[in-house]
Amino acid sequence: MADNKLHISYNQIHQLIDYAVKRFRLGDDYSPDLMIAIGGGGFIPARILRSFLKAKHGRNIPIQAIGLSLYEELPNAGKD
């Protein structure tokens, strides 16, 4: 069975966030009071983004963590 997953390294995530901050001028024109990180993959990018924004503004931005639950139908559910 082929592995169709895309594996992204921590360094690639860091570089992509750096690129986005520069491209969209997030540190210049954008100064949020709060960041929301969604569980299931959003905690690490939020933390990296906060570091970039702190370098521009000199202050930490609070991060609110939100958990994500997906309710998917299981193939054998209810077949007793």
The 8 nearest C-alpha neighbors of each residue, nearest first, counted from 0:
[[1, 2, 3, 4, 5, 6, 74, 7],
 [2, 0, 3, 4, 5, 6, 7, 8],
 [1, 3, 4, 0, 5, 6, 7, 8],
 [4, 2, 1, 5, 0, 6, 7, 8],
 [5, 3, 2, 6, 1, 7, 0, 8],
 [4, 6, 7, 3, 2, 8, 1, 11],
 [5, 7, 4, 8, 3, 9, 11, 2],
 [8, 6, 11, 5, 9, 12, 10, 4],
 [7, 9, 11, 10, 12, 6, 13, 5],
 [8, 10, 12, 11, 13, 7, 14, 43],
 [9, 11, 13, 8, 12, 14, 7, 15],
 [10, 12, 14, 8, 13, 9, 15, 7],
 [13, 11, 15, 9, 10, 14, 16, 8],
 [12, 14, 10, 16, 11, 15, 17, 9],
 [15, 13, 17, 11, 12, 16, 18, 10],
 [16, 14, 18, 12, 17, 13, 11, 19],
 [15, 17, 19, 13, 18, 14, 20, 12],
 [18, 16, 14, 20, 15, 19, 13, 21],
 [17, 19, 15, 21, 16, 20, 22, 14],
 [20, 18, 16, 22, 21, 17, 23, 15],
 [21, 19, 25, 17, 24, 18, 23, 22],
 [20, 22, 24, 18, 19, 23, 17, 25],
 [23, 21, 19, 24, 20, 18, 25, 17],
 [22, 24, 25, 20, 21, 19, 18, 26],
 [25, 23, 21, 27, 20, 26, 22, 28],
 [26, 24, 29, 20, 23, 27, 28, 21],
 [25, 27, 52, 55, 24, 29, 28, 20],
 [28, 26, 24, 25, 29, 55, 30, 56],
 [29, 27, 25, 26, 24, 30, 23, 31],
 [28, 30, 25, 26, 27, 31, 24, 52],
 [29, 31, 26, 32, 28, 25, 27, 52],
 [32, 30, 33, 29, 34, 60, 52, 61],
 [31, 33, 60, 30, 34, 61, 59, 62],
 [34, 32, 61, 31, 60, 62, 35, 63],
 [33, 35, 62, 63, 61, 36, 60, 31],
 [34, 36, 63, 62, 64, 37, 33, 65],
 [37, 35, 64, 41, 42, 45, 63, 65],
 [38, 36, 65, 41, 66, 64, 42, 39],
 [39, 37, 66, 41, 67, 40, 65, 42],
 [38, 40, 41, 67, 37, 66, 42, 68],
 [39, 41, 38, 42, 37, 43, 44, 36],
 [40, 42, 37, 36, 38, 44, 43, 45],
 [41, 43, 45, 36, 44, 40, 38, 46],
 [42, 44, 46, 45, 41, 47, 40, 36],
 [45, 43, 47, 46, 41, 42, 48, 12],
 [46, 44, 48, 42, 43, 47, 36, 49],
 [45, 47, 49, 43, 44, 48, 42, 50],
 [48, 46, 44, 50, 49, 45, 43, 51],
 [49, 47, 45, 51, 50, 46, 44, 52],
 [48, 50, 46, 52, 47, 51, 53, 45],
 [51, 49, 53, 47, 48, 52, 54, 46],
 [50, 52, 48, 54, 49, 53, 47, 55],
 [51, 53, 49, 55, 54, 26, 50, 56],
 [54, 52, 57, 58, 50, 56, 55, 51],
 [53, 55, 51, 52, 57, 56, 50, 58],
 [54, 56, 52, 53, 26, 57, 51, 27],
 [57, 55, 53, 58, 54, 52, 26, 30],
 [56, 58, 53, 54, 55, 59, 52, 50],
 [59, 57, 53, 56, 60, 54, 52, 55],
 [58, 60, 53, 61, 49, 57, 50, 52],
 [59, 61, 33, 32, 49, 58, 62, 34],
 [62, 60, 33, 34, 59, 63, 32, 49],
 [61, 63, 34, 35, 33, 64, 60, 36],
 [64, 62, 35, 36, 34, 65, 61, 33],
 [63, 65, 36, 35, 37, 62, 66, 38],
 [66, 64, 37, 38, 36, 63, 67, 35],
 [67, 65, 38, 37, 64, 68, 39, 36],
 [66, 68, 38, 39, 65, 69, 37, 40],
 [69, 67, 70, 66, 39, 38, 71, 65],
 [70, 68, 71, 67, 72, 39, 66, 38],
 [69, 71, 68, 72, 73, 67, 76, 74],
 [72, 70, 69, 73, 74, 68, 76, 75],
 [71, 73, 74, 70, 76, 75, 69, 77],
 [72, 74, 76, 75, 71, 77, 70, 78],
 [75, 73, 76, 72, 77, 78, 71, 79],
 [76, 74, 73, 78, 77, 79, 72, 71],
 [77, 75, 73, 78, 74, 72, 79, 71],
 [76, 78, 79, 75, 73, 74, 72, 71],
 [77, 79, 76, 75, 74, 73, 72, 71],
 [78, 77, 76, 75, 74, 73, 72, 71]]
